Amino acid sequence: MQKINLAQKFLLFDEQWQPKVVAQMNDYQFKVVKVQGEFVWHQHDHTDETFIVVSGQLNIAFVDEVITLNRGEMIVVPKGVQHKPFADQECQILIIEPQGVKNTGDEESALTAKNDVWV
């Protein structure tokens, strides 16, 4: 058992849209990621995905609306729901999802990240 300081973890990398694992609970991973600009439209057919904003502001576009999350706010995107995160300024987020989930869902893109990269 170790405590995890999220602010310190965010200092360990600069890449955008490249989630880094900081903890695992059963089959679920807690991933920190810095984001800015637009991600790709995608969905996860077999799992929900949780976004928690640590700093900044994250927007998530859905087919019929855009939801804006500020620091300290979170959302659970249900499995199978198409979405596209984006941020005007750099935003730091914590994502909770099962181990092995590809960040771009079924889409292949330059933003597709490697899994199980720990910091």
C-alpha distance (Angstrom), angle and dihedral (degrees) to the residues before:
residue distance angle dihedral
M1 . . .
Q2 3.77 . .
K3 3.75 132.7 .
I4 3.79 114.7 -119.4
N5 3.78 122.6 -143.4
L6 3.81 106.7 -154.4
A7 3.82 93.8 -164.8
Q8 3.81 89.9 56.7
K9 3.81 91.5 47.3
F10 3.82 91.2 54.1
L11 3.83 89.4 54.9
L12 3.81 90.6 61.2
F13 3.82 96.7 71.9
D14 3.82 142.6 28.3
E15 3.82 103.5 -165.8
Q16 3.80 118.9 119.4
W17 3.82 122.4 -133.0
Q18 3.84 92.6 7.2
P19 3.84 108.4 119.1
K20 3.80 117.9 -145.9
V21 3.80 121.9 -158.0
V22 3.81 115.5 -125.4
A23 3.82 100.1 168.7
Q24 3.77 143.8 0.7
M25 3.80 129.3 -147.2
N26 3.80 113.5 -171.7
D27 3.82 103.4 -50.3
Y28 3.83 94.5 -21.7
Q29 3.78 123.8 98.3
F30 3.80 128.0 -155.3
K31 3.80 108.4 -144.2
V32 3.80 130.2 -171.9
V33 3.78 118.0 -152.0
K34 3.78 137.8 173.0
V35 3.78 114.8 -141.2
Q36 3.79 136.6 -174.5
G37 3.78 130.1 157.7
E38 3.78 123.3 13.5
F39 3.79 129.7 -33.0
V40 3.83 124.2 -158.8
W41 3.79 128.6 -85.9
H42 3.79 106.7 -101.0
Q43 3.78 145.4 140.5
H44 3.78 138.2 -151.7
D45 3.80 108.2 -131.6
H46 3.80 97.2 -167.2
T47 3.81 106.2 37.0
D48 3.77 146.6 36.6
E49 3.81 117.6 -119.4
T50 3.81 127.4 -146.7
F51 3.81 123.8 -150.2
I52 3.83 119.9 -167.4
V53 3.82 118.2 -177.4
V54 3.80 111.6 -136.1
S55 3.82 95.4 175.9
G56 3.78 135.9 -6.7
Q57 3.78 128.0 15.3
L58 3.80 127.7 -61.7
N59 3.78 125.4 -164.4
I60 3.76 121.6 -161.0
A61 3.80 117.7 -164.0
F62 3.78 117.4 -150.6
V63 3.80 125.8 -176.5
D64 3.82 92.7 -91.7
E65 3.84 105.6 20.6
V66 3.80 148.1 15.8
I67 3.80 119.4 -126.2
T68 3.80 118.9 -158.8
L69 3.80 119.6 -151.3
N70 3.79 123.1 -164.2
R71 3.81 130.1 -165.5
G72 3.79 110.4 -54.8
E73 3.81 94.6 19.3
M74 3.79 127.8 111.9
I75 3.77 143.1 -175.0
V76 3.79 135.2 -163.7
V77 3.80 112.0 -141.5
P78 3.83 107.8 -153.2
K79 3.78 119.4 -127.6
G80 3.79 114.4 -87.4
V81 3.83 94.6 23.4
Q82 3.79 113.3 128.6
H83 3.80 113.0 -131.5
K84 3.81 143.0 162.4
P85 3.81 120.7 -156.1
F86 3.81 119.2 -152.1
A87 3.79 138.5 168.0
D88 3.80 130.6 -166.4
Q89 3.83 92.5 -154.4
E90 3.79 127.8 27.1
C91 3.78 110.4 -71.7
Q92 3.79 128.2 -170.9
I93 3.79 116.2 -144.8
L94 3.78 140.4 176.2
I95 3.80 115.6 -139.8
I96 3.79 123.1 -163.3
E97 3.79 117.3 -162.0
P98 3.81 140.7 130.7
Q99 3.79 118.6 -72.1
G100 3.80 113.1 -91.0
V101 3.81 98.1 28.5
K102 3.81 109.9 144.1
N103 3.81 110.3 -129.6
T104 3.81 92.9 -133.9
G105 3.81 95.6 46.1
D106 3.80 110.4 -144.4
E107 3.81 91.7 -16.6
E108 3.80 121.7 99.9
S109 3.77 113.6 -148.2
A110 3.79 143.7 146.3
L111 3.82 84.3 -95.7
T112 3.82 94.3 59.5
A113 3.81 105.0 120.6
K114 3.78 131.7 -151.8
N115 3.79 114.3 -105.1
D116 3.79 127.4 -123.4
V117 3.81 96.7 26.4
W118 3.81 104.8 154.5
V119 3.82 129.1 -160.3
